[in-house]
């Protein structure tokens, strides 16, 4: 089998070579490349591959259809909305993801954003560097706040646990709360969650139903003292509507790690210029620990598939 990795997994070259040598010792070919989003470049690199490995780089139907030997796509990411699954289905290509690798990392960055916004960390840090004081920037505590979590899957559940440890009341909204109830979380409807929460944190997947879920009308349901955190997927939020709410004082703050497209962003993006907005370039999933775990999962996916089974099945 020929296995092609089309982008970095965030691990050292030494660790990558250890995984590669294991596959080579089993008689397989392994090639690794740095990220290039050009479909033409991807196709040239992957055209003979039996197995493709990617992380969060878009993988188009053009590339999938052009790889005539392709049998398995191994996605080193939780979400797979950047992969043309229809093309994979059409070709009969199996797809697995790396579910679970970043639960802790995303949940921790979510809490980091909540605390930073509540305590005005960016503003007071700038004041301190300017030789100024905290005057007018006294923050708020997380303890006692009502946190609404939209999407109570593995990451949402871990975020809920951390919020509960801080002494928060936690509300949850998801399609099937009865399947995996999280102790301490009260499940409510979306409208009630938005109206009642001091902080709303998004942890749902991007689907046709969730694109634009947080729009102008739903933002209007939130308290003007509330904070919105998005470490899920950018298109779930209407960025312009959110920026307008922040600039007009209808929302107190936002922490945004994901956007409609992968960073680098257009410098005119509305959320780069809105009030009290903490922005990061899609880093919630990325920690040293999560990168190691991710590599373990995706190479284990390959070994399982080579042995006639499949783990972390998407298709």
N, C-alpha and C positions, 0 to 999 in steps of 0.2 A: 504494500500500500504506500502511496505517496501522500504525506501529510504536510500541509503548507500553513504556516502561521503568518497572517497578513499584517499584524501589528504587535507592538510590544505588550507584554503581560505585566510590566512593572516589576519584574524580578531581575536579579542579577544575571549576567551572562553565564556565570558559573552554574547557577541553579538551573537555568534553561538548558544548558548543555548536558547536565545530568539527566534531565527528562528526555532530551533528544537522544542521548546515547543509549538509554534503555530501549527506546523504540528501534533504534538502528540495530541493536544487538538481537532484536527479534526479527530482523530482516526487512524493516520498513525504511523508506526514505523520509527525511525530515528537513524542511527548509524554512527559515524565518526571515521576515522582512520588517523594515520600519513602515509605519503607517503612511499610506498614500490613498487619498479618497477618490482618485481618478479611476472610474470603471475600466478604462483601457489598460491602465497599469496593473490593476488588480487581476484582470483577466489574463494578461501576459504572464504574471507570476503564478497564477493558480490554474491555468488551463488544463494541466495534466493531473490535477490533484484528485485523490479519492476522498480525502478529508480536508476540510477547511476549518481553520481556527481564526476567530476574530474576537474583539472585545466590544467596544461601542461604536465602531466605525460602520457607516452605512454599507450594506451589502445588497446590491440591486439585483433585480430579476435578470438583467442583461448579463451580469457576471455568473449568476447561478445557472442560467440556461447555456452559457458558453462553456462551462466546465463539463465536458461530456462524460468524464469518469466519476463525477461527484456523487458520493453516496451519503455523506454525513457532514453536517455543519455543527461545530462545537463552539458555542457562544460563551465567552468569558465575561458574562454580564448577567444581571437578573432579568431586565426587560429585553424583549426581542423585537420591539416595534421598528427597529432600524434594519431588520432583515425582511426581505420580500418573501414572506411565508407562502404566499400563493404560488410563486414560482417554484419554491421548494416542494410544495405539495404536488404541483403539476409534474415535477420531475421524479417524484417518489423519493426525495432526499430526506433523511431523518435529521432532526434538529434537537439539540439539547442545550440547556443553559447552565449557569453556575449558581443556581438558587441557594441563597443563604450565606454567601461569602461575605457580604457587606452589611449584614443586619446591625452589628454593633457599631460599625463606622458611621453609617447613615444616622442611626439613632443618636449617637453622641454628637455629631455635628448639628443635628436638629436642636438638641438641648443647648449646645454652644450658642446657636443663633438666638434662641429664646432668651437666654441669660444676657447675651451681649446687647440685645435690643432693650430688654427691660432695664438694664443698668446703664444704658447710654455709653457703652464702652468705646465705640468709634469716636464719639464726640468728646468725651472726657480725655481720651488718649491724645486727641489733637490739641485740646486745651492745655494739657500738661506740657506738650512739646512747645507750645507758644508762650509758655511762662504764665499761663492764666490759671483760673480756678474752676471749680465745679458749679459756680453760681448759676442757678436756673436749670441745672441738669441733675437734680436728685432723682435717683431711679426708683424702681419698684421691685419687690421680691417675687420670685416664682411661687413660693409657698402660698397656698390658699387660692391660687388662680384656677379657673376652669379651663382645661385644655381639651379641645375637640379634635379628634383624630379621624380623618377621612381616609378609610382604607386600613382596616385592622388585620392585615396579614402579618407575616413574620416581622417585618421592620416596624410596622405600626404598633404591633404588640410589644416589641422591645421598647419603643419610644414611650408607650403607655406605662410600662413598668418603671422606667426612669422618672417619669413625671410623678407617678404615685409615690416613689421614694422621696421626692422633693416636697411631698405634702399637697399635691394638686388633686382636684376633683377631675376625673377623666371621663369624657363622653366619647362614644365611638359611633361611627356610621360605616356600614359595609353591606354588601348585598345579602350575605348569608351569615349573620352573627351567631346563629345556632350551631354552625359547624365547628368553630374554634373559639368559644367564648373565653375572654381574658378576664381573670379574676380582678375585681376592682373597677372594671370599665362598665359604665352604664350606656347601653345602646339606645340611640334615639334616631329620629328622622333627620334628614339633612337640614331642613329649615330650622328645626329646634336647635340643632348643634350650632349653626351659624349665629343664631340670635343669642344663644346663652354663653358662648365661649369667650374667654379673654384672649385666648391664643387658639388659632386653627392651624393644624399641621397636616399637610397632604402626603399620603403614602399609598395612593392607589395607582394601579397601572394605567398606561395610556391605551385607551380603547376608543372606538367610535362614540361610545356613550360618555366617556369622561373628557373628551376634547372640549374645551370651553366650559367645563363644569363650573369653574369659578369665574363668572361673568359679571357684568355691571349690575344686574338685578340681584344676584346672590351676594355680591360685596355690599350692596345697600342694606342687607339684612344684618350685617355685623355691627357690633358696637363701634363707636368712633374712637374708643380707647383700645381696641383689639389689635392684635398682631397676626399676620399671616406668614406661615413658613411653607416654602415649597422645595422639598428635596426629592420629589417624585419625577415628574416629567413636565417640561416647559409648557406644552400646548394645553395642559389642563387648566391653565390660568390665562385669561385675557390680559395681556401685559399692559396695554394702553388703558384699559378700564382700571386696573390696579394702580397704575401710576397716577391717574386722575384722582382716584380716591385718596391716595397718600398726599398729593399736592393740595387737595382741597380740604384736608383735615377730617375726612370721613373715615379714616383708618389711621391708627397711631404708628404703625411700622410694618416692615416686611423683611423677611430673610429669604433670599432667592438663590438657589444653587443651580437651577436648570432653566433653560430658555427654549425658544422655538427652534433654535439651531445650536449646534455645539460651538462654544467659544473657540476662537476669538469672535467677539460680537461687533456689530456695527456700533461705532462710538455714539451714534445718535439714538440707540435703543432707549425707549422711554424709562426703563427701570434703572438705567445708569445715571439718571438725572432727577429721579423722584426723591421726595423728602423721606428721611429716616429709613432708608433702604440699605440693607446689608446684602451685598452681592458677592458670590464666589463662583469661579469658573468650572462648575461641575466637578467638585472635589469630595462630595460627601462619601462616596464609595471608597475613596483612595486613602488607605493607611498602609503602613508596612505590614501589619498583621493581616489585613484583608487581601493584600496582593499575594502573600504566601498561601493563604487559604484558597484563593481563587485558582492559582496554578495547580494546587493539589486536586481540586475538584475537576478542572477541565481535562487534565491528563488522566485522571481516573475515569472520566467519561469516555475517553478514547480507548483505554484498556478494556473497559466493559463492552464497548461496541465491537471492538476487535474480537472479543471472546464470545460474541453472539448474543449479547444482551444490551440494554440501553438504560442509562440513568438520567435523571433530571429531564424527562421527556417533554418536549414541546410538540414535536411532530414525530 
